[in-house]
Structures are given as structure tokens and as C-alpha cells.
């Protein structure tokens, strides 16, 4: 049975503020549980006006209290910014509050501009190649540090008898290789890189080494998706995302999610239109029949039984409707029952 999950970035649409965007994320988490989605993850971005999610640990603590069964997690914590010890304590606390419901998804992207990265890391800036060692240290705070580790003997608290699921998130073969070597689950960010993900996930499975977290490889794929009652309406609603991604690629990181009307009236040049078409490789957009077929095809190509959905529209109600249609298409409530 195909499982569907949600990754929400708390998008700030033109005309609303960040407080409203965060409130909408919480409402979506409650709705996702009722509709039968498997997981609800929140993201980490910094110095970004278009998305409000900057501290997934804090937001998850609230979402966990507003839900009962759905798995909640980070998509993800940008580990190079932080001490693995503190990340372990944050997620051990979440696991103490919501046992057997917590996912610790980690990544190594900056999640913001270089100045924001410097502000986050301060004088403790880490080299990019330290990431695998950070993951190993992070694992040790859940399963026990090796005796030759320089922090051997300390304990990440609270001490609980369960631990989060550990996921490495990435859009390249490098992240997949790290996930395989460390014995973690892996999510390929098709919504970031629309090319080559199937081969990356196959390599992850082939190279996987069992760990205390997983005896076998576990992979999922994350993609932008907008579903509406008809193909034409879905494409119209996706115009906001088209323009938003284009603006990001042009270096305009601070812009809010534009209205459909703004996207339709934008003076795209030939190069812009090529880029918009290229970005559509990272999306599934359409009416119910088209979306169902493409989601099933995507899962089959990746050899996974879980697809994670990122839905960004200007109108919050369009996001809600997209998730509702998807849940109906795949009979999520019935499959959970």
C-alpha cells in the first residue's frame, strides 16, 4: 500500500504574515492526521521571507500536542549549523513527549544565505566534509558513543526507551552514499532536483549498511504537487509556484508567494519560460486522474512505498483542497483503518 506524507515549509503568501503561515501549518498537520497521511514534516529555512519555518524542533513540539497519531518530524534539521549533542537532546525530548511518533530528518544544505549561515554558526563554523562525522556522533547519542570518541561518557537527556527514526535528506548521490554508510533512511528531494533521483536511490539501497536504526534500507521521495478538480485549474494554481521558484533562481529570495494574477501577468522572457518548463520536472500538477497516475509512476520508478508531498499555492484553501483530493484518490483513511 502506497503511503503519502507531507512536508510543509510554512509558505508566506502575498497578503498574509508569518504568524498566519505558521498557524496554517499547524492546521494542516491536524487535517493531515484526519485524512490519513503517514507523516507530517516541517522544514528549516533562515532569513527567508517566503517561508516561515526556521526552527522545526519548536514547531514540532506544538504540532505534537495538537495531534495524536501521525508521525511528526523535521524535513530537516540542517546539521552543519549545530552541535549533534544539542540536536539529539531536542529530539530525545520530542520522543519523550510523543513516543514512537518522531522522525529526525537531517540535511546539510545551508537553508539560507551565507550571512545567515555565519550568524548561525558564529566562530564554530564547520567544514562541509565534517557532516558524516556529525551524523556518526548524532547516532552515538541515541545508541551509545564508541569508547574512543572524545565525548565518550556523556549522555544526551532525557533518557527514554525509544528513539526517533533517523532520515538523511538529500538531492544528490553524495547524501545517499552517506545515508547508506551510516545505516539511516533516505529521502530524495525530487522537488529540488528533478533528474537522476531514481539511480541515486538504487545506489543507496545497494550500498546500505545495517545499523542500530535500520536493518534494511528505507527510502522515500519528496515532490511538489498541486491537485485540483481539473487539469486546467491545477495548472493555473501552480503558476504562483512557477514564478516563486523562478524568482528564487534569479536571486530574489525575499519575495513572498505571489498571487496567481501576478504570476499570469509577469513578463516572462524566453529564458524564463525555459526555466519554468525545467522546474515542472520537479512537480506533479493536474486533476485527480493525472495526479494519481503520476504519483504511482513516481513511486514505481523510485521503488518506494512512500511519497512525500510539498504543496505551495498562494491561496491556502487551494492547498487544503489539493491534500483532500489526494487523500480521496488513494483512500488514505480506509488504508489506515
Phi, psi and omega in degrees: 000130180285128177261140176244137179229171183233135168246117184247132183257009183051057182296139179259104180280150175305125179106350175237167178253175184296325179299318178295320180299318179292319177300320178296322177300315179297317178298320179294323178298317178297317180294319181300320178296316180295326183278347176099015176292151187279314181227158172225111180252152175236155191256174178234117174223153184230143178053043184233118182285333186281342178224140189260350185282106180246334184228085184302327182300317182291315181296322179294325178299323178284315181299320178301324179285343180262356180232172185235323189234327186299143176289140180236145182192178182260136179228063357216183170283127181276089193304322181302341179284342197230167171284125176304327179298314181291322177299317178300316180295319178303315185276338169292323177295317176299320179293325176294322180284321187227069187302140178061026178233357193255135175244129174257096176266130182235153177215175180237006175293158181291324183073014181178187182278169183301324180293319177298322178298316178296321179294324179289316187268337179057225181280356182260027181306135184252150175288148182300326182283000176279349185304312178301321178293324177298319179296318179298318177295317178302314178302320183296332179286346175261326187244353180112124178287147177291154184296336180270003178284142185292346176253014181305135178109341178270157183236134172277127183247160004287153179274114181232161186267008174230166178218157181295159166287139183251122181237136168260132181252139180193167179233024182211168177294331180298314179294321179296321179295318178298316179301317180295315182293326182270354178069039177252169170286163184221133173245123176271128182274078177297336179288347174259318182231109184273007183236134169083003184296326181299316179294323179298315181291322176298319179295320176303312181297319183292323185268358188300136175244123181302150181218182176293343180271319184217133174274337181224157180294145175224124185227151173220171179228138181246135185213148170294138178212133174226119179243138175224178183294334178223155180304315185298319181290323178297317179295324178294317180293330180287347181301326178297317178292320177307310183289321180300315178295320179298317180296321176301316182291340176270003176090009180264071188290338190275354186288142174284169178293120186285161175290163176299319182296320178296321180292321181290331183264000182294137182278076180294133171266180185299318180295322178300314183295324176297317181293321177300316178296321178296319180295334180294344174294342182264008186227158163240121184225129177162185174282178186306311183298314180296314182296315181300315180297319183286325176295315179296320178296317179300312180299320180294316180297324181273351181064037183237156175254017179217128176240130180257132189252131171245118181241116179236116174226164177289319183269121180303323180296332176289326174296313180302313182297322179298315179293324178295313180299318181296318179296322178293317182301319184257009175049052187296319181296316180295320183291330177285326180292000000 
